[in-house]
Amino acid sequence: MPEAVIFDYGVGNLLSLKCALEKVGLDAEITVSPKQLQKADAIALPGVGNFSAAVTKLDSVKETLLDAVESGTPLIGICLGLQLFFPESEEGPGEGLGLFEGKTVRLRGSVKVPHMGWNTLRIVKPNPLFDGMADGSYVYFVHSLYPVPADKEIVAAETEYGTTFTSAIASRNVFGTQFHPEKSGDVGLTILKNFAKTVKR
């Protein structure tokens, strides 16, 4: 069974993601070990915590992580995990992974923040993550910030909440969701199943 490594930033309950990944056929491990990241068949950056605290934790494995992505290991970033793909965030100081240019900004306007609950996805780019998924599918969000990629080509889905924001990205072996697939019922499991299909042993 292919092994997916969930990187632990030291906060939040990662068990729901572990269970969801195991349900779709991946052997999921929660770790902070660079060695495990090196030999992982897939990597997940989970969606709980603070940008500055997370980049501090990631610092010790940053090179290992970037090397794994460079060599083709599938990577999924969820919520904060997606925001860490970008160099900077309005949430606080620190330097993200810099996989893509752009930044993470706060939700503004008259909407209630955090954006919490079910909302729809407008699929703007076909990609492996959304195979067999209907446009307008409902997924579960809990966030106060969202990424603004410099390269619009990587945007896979958008969502409306006070503004139109990037809710998923896809580029080669790198995928990111601003929503939580592990909390999004059957739609979320379809997305994680599709992610598992990109994993080769």
Backbone torsions as a table, in degrees:
resi	resn	phi	psi	omega
1	MET	NA	130.1	179.5
2	PRO	-60.4	143.8	-177.5
3	GLU	-100.6	124.1	174.4
4	ALA	-105.2	131.3	179.1
5	VAL	-104.7	126.5	175.6
6	ILE	-99.0	118.4	-178.5
7	PHE	-80.2	130.1	-175.5
8	ASP	-96.7	115.1	177.1
9	TYR	-81.8	-0.6	179.8
10	GLY	90.3	7.4	178.0
11	VAL	-136.8	155.5	170.4
12	GLY	82.2	165.4	179.8
13	ASN	-93.8	110.6	-176.1
14	LEU	-94.7	-2.2	-173.8
15	LEU	-66.5	-32.9	-179.4
16	SER	-65.6	-36.4	176.7
17	LEU	-68.9	-42.9	178.5
18	LYS	-57.7	-48.0	-179.6
19	CYS	-61.7	-42.7	-178.6
20	ALA	-64.3	-42.5	179.5
21	LEU	-65.4	-36.9	178.8
22	GLU	-69.1	-34.6	179.2
23	LYS	-62.9	-30.2	-178.5
24	VAL	-97.3	12.5	170.2
25	GLY	98.4	17.7	175.5
26	LEU	-109.8	144.5	175.1
27	ASP	-87.4	105.1	-170.8
28	ALA	-98.7	132.3	177.6
29	GLU	-123.4	138.3	174.1
30	ILE	-97.1	127.4	-172.9
31	THR	-152.6	164.5	168.1
32	VAL	-122.6	8.7	-172.7
33	SER	-84.0	123.7	175.7
34	PRO	-58.9	-36.5	-179.5
35	LYS	-59.8	-43.8	-179.7
36	GLN	-67.9	-35.8	176.3
37	LEU	-61.8	-40.2	-178.2
38	GLN	-60.4	-41.5	-175.1
39	LYS	-97.5	4.5	-178.6
40	ALA	-68.0	146.3	174.2
41	ASP	-84.5	-20.8	177.1
42	ALA	-155.4	153.3	-178.4
43	ILE	-128.2	138.1	175.6
44	ALA	-122.7	128.9	172.0
45	LEU	-102.6	111.8	-170.9
46	PRO	-76.2	175.2	-166.8
47	GLY	-109.5	40.1	179.2
48	VAL	-130.9	140.2	172.1
49	GLY	121.4	-168.9	-173.9
50	ASN	-111.8	138.6	-175.5
51	PHE	-54.3	-51.2	-175.5
52	SER	-62.7	-43.3	179.1
53	ALA	-65.0	-39.6	-178.1
54	ALA	-67.6	-41.2	-179.2
55	VAL	-67.7	-31.2	176.3
56	THR	-63.3	-45.4	178.9
57	LYS	-64.7	-38.2	-176.9
58	LEU	-71.8	-21.0	-173.6
59	ASP	-50.8	-42.8	-175.5
60	SER	-70.5	-18.3	-178.2
61	VAL	-119.1	6.2	-173.7
62	LYS	-54.1	-50.6	-178.1
63	GLU	-63.1	-43.2	179.2
64	THR	-59.1	-44.4	-178.8
65	LEU	-64.3	-46.7	-179.6
66	LEU	-64.8	-37.3	177.2
67	ASP	-64.0	-42.2	-179.9
68	ALA	-61.9	-44.5	179.9
69	VAL	-64.5	-43.3	179.0
70	GLU	-59.2	-36.7	-177.6
71	SER	-84.6	2.8	172.0
72	GLY	103.5	3.0	178.1
73	THR	-64.3	126.4	177.8
74	PRO	-62.1	135.2	-179.3
75	LEU	-127.3	132.0	171.9
76	ILE	-122.3	130.5	176.3
77	GLY	-112.7	129.9	-176.5
78	ILE	-114.7	123.7	177.5
79	CYS	56.2	-108.3	176.5
80	LEU	-56.9	-36.7	179.6
81	GLY	-56.8	-39.9	175.5
82	LEU	-66.8	-44.0	-178.3
83	GLN	-61.8	-27.7	179.4
84	LEU	-71.9	-13.3	176.8
85	PHE	-66.9	-21.3	-173.5
86	PHE	-102.7	156.4	-172.9
87	PRO	-66.3	-34.5	-173.2
88	GLU	-141.9	160.4	-179.6
89	SER	-141.8	143.5	175.2
90	GLU	-68.6	-10.1	-179.6
91	GLU	-69.5	-27.9	-179.2
92	GLY	170.1	175.5	-178.3
93	PRO	-70.3	167.5	178.9
94	GLY	119.2	158.5	-177.5
95	GLU	-112.4	122.2	178.8
96	GLY	-71.9	-169.0	-175.4
97	LEU	-70.8	-24.2	179.1
98	GLY	67.1	29.5	176.6
99	LEU	-66.4	-31.4	179.5
100	PHE	-135.9	152.9	174.7
101	GLU	-80.5	151.0	-178.3
102	GLY	135.6	-170.5	178.7
103	LYS	-152.7	169.5	178.9
104	THR	-108.0	131.0	-175.6
105	VAL	-124.4	163.6	-180.0
106	ARG	-80.4	147.6	170.3
107	LEU	-66.5	132.5	-178.7
108	ARG	-125.4	178.0	176.5
109	GLY	98.9	-162.5	-171.8
110	SER	-90.0	5.1	-177.9
111	VAL	-79.8	157.4	178.5
112	LYS	-76.0	131.9	179.7
113	VAL	-121.0	134.9	3.9
114	PRO	-70.2	155.4	171.7
115	HIS	-74.6	109.9	-173.7
116	MET	-131.3	122.6	178.2
117	GLY	129.0	-166.1	-174.4
118	TRP	-85.9	140.3	176.3
119	ASN	-151.9	167.9	-173.7
120	THR	-97.2	157.2	175.4
121	LEU	-106.6	132.5	169.3
122	ARG	-104.3	109.4	-177.1
123	ILE	-75.2	118.8	-177.2
124	VAL	-105.4	-10.8	-179.3
125	LYS	-149.0	121.9	177.0
126	PRO	-60.9	138.0	178.4
127	ASN	-158.7	161.3	-174.6
128	PRO	-56.6	-31.5	-176.6
129	LEU	-62.8	-32.0	-174.6
130	PHE	-103.4	16.9	177.1
131	ASP	-55.0	129.9	176.2
132	GLY	73.2	13.4	-178.5
133	MET	-107.7	135.9	-178.5
134	ALA	-80.2	142.2	171.7
135	ASP	-61.0	141.4	-179.1
136	GLY	87.0	6.5	178.0
137	SER	-61.8	146.6	179.0
138	TYR	-90.7	135.1	176.6
139	VAL	-135.2	168.2	-172.3
140	TYR	-104.0	127.2	-178.5
141	PHE	-114.6	145.1	165.2
142	VAL	-146.8	98.0	-178.3
143	HIS	-162.6	158.7	176.6
144	SER	-118.3	-9.0	-177.5
145	LEU	-131.2	163.7	177.1
146	TYR	-150.8	154.4	-178.5
147	PRO	-82.9	147.6	173.5
148	VAL	-121.6	92.0	-178.7
149	PRO	-68.8	140.6	176.0
150	ALA	-69.2	-34.4	-179.2
151	ASP	-98.8	106.9	-177.3
152	LYS	-68.3	-15.3	-180.0
153	GLU	-62.8	-25.4	-177.2
154	ILE	-85.4	-9.4	-177.8
155	VAL	-71.5	121.5	-178.3
156	ALA	-101.8	-29.5	179.3
157	ALA	-151.7	152.5	176.2
158	GLU	-127.8	157.6	179.4
159	THR	-138.3	148.6	-178.1
160	GLU	-99.9	121.1	172.1
161	TYR	-158.9	88.8	-175.5
162	GLY	76.9	-29.1	176.2
163	THR	-154.1	169.5	173.2
164	THR	-92.5	118.1	-177.3
165	PHE	-122.6	158.7	177.6
166	THR	-70.5	118.9	-179.5
167	SER	-110.7	-6.5	172.5
168	ALA	-158.7	146.9	174.7
169	ILE	-129.5	155.2	176.9
170	ALA	-148.6	128.7	176.6
171	SER	-153.0	111.7	-176.4
172	ARG	51.1	-115.0	-176.8
173	ASN	-95.7	11.4	-177.3
174	VAL	-112.9	127.0	-179.3
175	PHE	-130.1	145.5	177.8
176	GLY	-144.4	141.7	176.8
177	THR	-127.8	133.1	176.2
178	GLN	-78.7	-18.4	176.6
179	PHE	-93.9	175.9	-179.0
180	HIS	-106.0	99.8	179.2
181	PRO	-61.0	-32.6	-178.3
182	GLU	-69.1	-10.8	177.8
183	LYS	-117.1	12.6	-172.7
184	SER	-108.0	28.9	174.6
185	GLY	58.4	-143.7	-175.7
186	ASP	-64.0	-36.6	179.0
187	VAL	-61.9	-45.5	179.2
188	GLY	-61.7	-40.8	178.6
189	LEU	-66.4	-35.8	175.6
190	THR	-60.2	-44.6	179.8
191	ILE	-62.2	-45.2	-179.6
192	LEU	-68.9	-33.8	176.4
193	LYS	-63.9	-42.1	177.2
194	ASN	-63.6	-39.2	176.8
195	PHE	-62.2	-44.2	-180.0
196	ALA	-59.7	-33.2	179.4
197	LYS	-67.4	-22.9	179.2
198	THR	-80.9	-7.2	-176.5
199	VAL	-88.0	123.6	178.8
200	LYS	-109.0	142.4	175.2
201	ARG	-91.8	NA	NA
